[in-house]
Amino acid sequence: MNPSLDEQLRAADPDRWLSSRFVADAQARADLTALYAFEAELLAIPARVTQPLLAEMRYAWWREQLDGVFAGVARKGHPVLEALTDLVVRRGLDRAPFDALIEAHIGRVNGEPHDLDAFYAGPMQTAVRVLVGPGREAAVVGAARVWGLTQTGRRPEAHAARPEARAALRALPVAAFPAVAHAALRDPAEAEPVKRLRLIWASMTGRI
């Protein structure tokens, strides 16, 4: 695992960094770190620029870099892109969720509503595929939407959707649990010790 990438994720997304620690296989853990680090880069863009047009230009740059990523040609000297290229090639990942995520971010900086599937379902499905291979993606859509509803302040809707999402997760093997653990979080403002307990429990049991 790239230590700098690991520390970058730990600073940018401590919740998912913590859940990724429960991935037993070192390569799979590094792959999940690379995937989450890519997402963190996209999420940080609006905080780094002052105008929507500038943010859109940065997202366009990332979209262009995906050409190299999916051609197996890493951009040298960029830890996230190097790790992402290696991940995509080895795991045979589909490009569509990555493009959809970038387009959803562009929509957000232009005032469009959150696209729950692009922001949350696609990335969680990719993470599960990284950990346990294809064929389990449908089981996590509900959990991803619960997480998205929570993140966007729609907690009553998240609460109502949780039982059905939890039931669908029973189809997952244990190795996939860390990829869905963050759906167990109930409130972004919740105390850190409580959040850590929720993440640890969900990473071990798959219960959100």
C-alpha positions in Angstrom: 0.0 0.0 0.0 1.2 3.5 -0.8 1.7 5.1 2.7 1.0 8.6 1.4 -2.2 7.6 -0.2 -3.3 5.8 3.0 -2.6 9.0 5.0 -4.3 11.1 2.5 -7.5 9.0 2.8 -7.3 9.0 6.5 -7.3 12.8 6.6 -10.0 13.2 3.9 -12.4 10.5 4.8 -11.7 9.0 8.2 -14.9 7.0 8.3 -14.3 5.0 5.2 -10.6 4.8 6.1 -11.5 3.1 9.4 -13.9 0.6 7.8 -11.2 -0.3 5.2 -8.9 -1.4 8.0 -11.2 -4.4 8.4 -10.3 -5.7 4.9 -8.0 -8.7 5.7 -6.3 -8.9 2.4 -3.6 -6.3 2.0 -4.0 -5.8 -1.8 -7.8 -5.5 -1.5 -7.3 -3.0 1.3 -5.0 -1.0 -0.9 -7.4 -1.2 -3.8 -10.2 0.1 -1.6 -8.0 2.9 -0.4 -7.2 3.9 -4.0 -10.9 4.0 -4.9 -11.9 6.1 -1.9 -8.9 8.4 -2.4 -10.2 9.1 -6.0 -13.7 9.9 -4.6 -12.1 12.2 -2.0 -10.2 14.1 -4.7 -13.5 14.8 -6.5 -15.3 15.7 -3.3 -12.7 18.3 -2.3 -12.8 20.3 -5.5 -15.6 22.7 -4.6 -13.7 23.7 -1.5 -10.6 24.4 -3.4 -12.0 26.8 -6.0 -14.3 29.8 -5.8 -16.4 29.6 -9.0 -18.5 26.8 -10.5 -16.7 27.2 -13.8 -13.3 26.5 -12.3 -14.7 23.5 -10.5 -16.2 22.2 -13.7 -12.8 22.6 -15.4 -11.1 20.5 -12.7 -13.8 17.8 -13.0 -13.2 17.8 -16.8 -9.5 17.2 -16.1 -10.3 14.2 -14.0 -12.6 12.9 -16.7 -9.8 13.2 -19.3 -7.5 11.4 -17.0 -9.9 8.4 -16.9 -8.9 7.8 -20.6 -5.5 6.9 -19.4 -6.7 5.0 -16.4 -8.9 2.7 -18.5 -6.2 2.4 -21.2 -3.9 1.1 -18.5 -1.5 4.1 -18.8 -1.0 5.7 -15.5 -0.2 9.4 -15.1 3.3 9.2 -13.6 3.8 11.1 -10.4 0.2 11.2 -9.4 -0.4 8.7 -6.6 -4.1 8.5 -6.9 -4.1 8.0 -10.7 -1.3 5.5 -10.6 -3.1 3.5 -7.9 -6.4 3.8 -9.7 -5.0 2.7 -13.0 -3.4 -0.4 -11.4 -6.7 -1.2 -9.7 -8.9 -0.8 -12.8 -6.6 -3.0 -14.9 -6.3 -5.8 -12.3 -10.0 -5.9 -11.3 -11.4 -5.3 -14.7 -13.6 -2.5 -13.5 -16.3 -0.7 -15.6 -15.8 2.9 -16.4 -19.5 3.9 -16.3 -19.7 4.5 -12.5 -16.6 6.7 -12.6 -17.9 8.9 -15.4 -21.4 9.1 -13.7 -19.7 10.2 -10.5 -17.9 13.0 -12.2 -21.0 14.1 -14.1 -22.9 14.2 -10.8 -20.3 16.4 -9.2 -20.5 18.8 -12.2 -24.2 18.9 -11.7 -23.9 19.7 -8.0 -21.6 22.7 -8.6 -24.2 23.9 -11.0 -27.0 23.6 -8.5 -28.5 20.3 -9.5 -29.9 17.9 -6.8 -27.8 15.1 -5.6 -28.0 12.0 -7.8 -28.0 9.3 -5.1 -27.2 6.5 -7.5 -24.3 8.3 -9.1 -22.9 9.6 -5.9 -23.4 6.7 -3.6 -24.7 3.5 -5.3 -22.2 3.3 -8.1 -19.2 3.8 -5.9 -20.4 1.3 -3.3 -21.1 -1.2 -6.0 -17.6 -0.7 -7.3 -16.1 -1.1 -3.8 -18.0 -4.4 -3.3 -16.8 -5.6 -6.7 -13.2 -4.8 -5.6 -13.6 -6.9 -2.5 -15.6 -9.9 -3.7 -15.8 -9.8 -7.4 -18.8 -9.2 -9.7 -22.3 -10.5 -9.1 -23.1 -8.9 -5.7 -23.7 -5.3 -6.8 -27.5 -5.3 -6.6 -27.5 -6.2 -2.9 -25.9 -2.9 -1.9 -28.1 -0.4 -3.8 -30.4 0.1 -0.8 -27.6 0.5 1.6 -25.9 3.1 -0.6 -29.1 5.1 -0.9 -29.5 5.0 2.9 -26.0 6.4 3.2 -26.8 9.0 0.6 -30.0 10.1 2.2 -28.1 10.4 5.5 -25.3 12.4 4.0 -27.8 14.8 2.3 -29.8 15.5 5.5 -32.8 13.3 4.7 -32.5 11.2 7.8 -36.2 10.3 8.2 -36.1 8.8 4.7 -32.9 7.0 5.5 -34.4 5.5 8.7 -37.5 4.3 6.8 -35.3 2.7 4.1 -32.9 1.0 6.4 -34.8 -2.3 7.2 -35.2 -3.2 3.5 -31.5 -2.2 2.8 -30.4 -4.3 5.8 -32.3 -7.3 4.6 -30.7 -7.1 1.1 -27.2 -7.1 2.6 -27.7 -10.6 3.9 -26.7 -11.8 0.4 -23.2 -10.4 0.9 -20.2 -12.5 1.9 -18.3 -11.4 5.0 -15.4 -10.0 3.0 -17.7 -7.4 1.5 -18.9 -5.9 4.8 -16.2 -3.1 5.0 -17.5 -1.7 1.7 -20.9 -1.0 3.1 -20.1 -0.2 6.7 -20.4 3.5 6.4 -24.1 3.1 5.6 -24.5 2.3 9.3 -23.8 6.0 10.2 -26.9 7.8 11.4 -25.8 11.4 11.5 -22.7 13.2 10.1 -22.6 15.2 13.3 -22.7 12.2 15.6 -19.9 12.0 18.2 -16.8 10.3 16.9 -16.6 7.5 19.4 -20.2 6.5 18.5 -19.4 6.7 14.8 -16.4 4.5 15.3 -18.4 1.9 17.1 -21.0 1.8 14.4 -18.3 1.4 11.7 -16.5 -1.4 13.6 -19.7 -3.3 14.2 -20.9 -2.9 10.6 -17.5 -3.9 9.2 -17.6 -7.1 11.3 -21.3 -8.0 10.9 -22.7 -6.3 7.8 -25.5 -4.8 9.8 -26.3 -1.2 9.0 
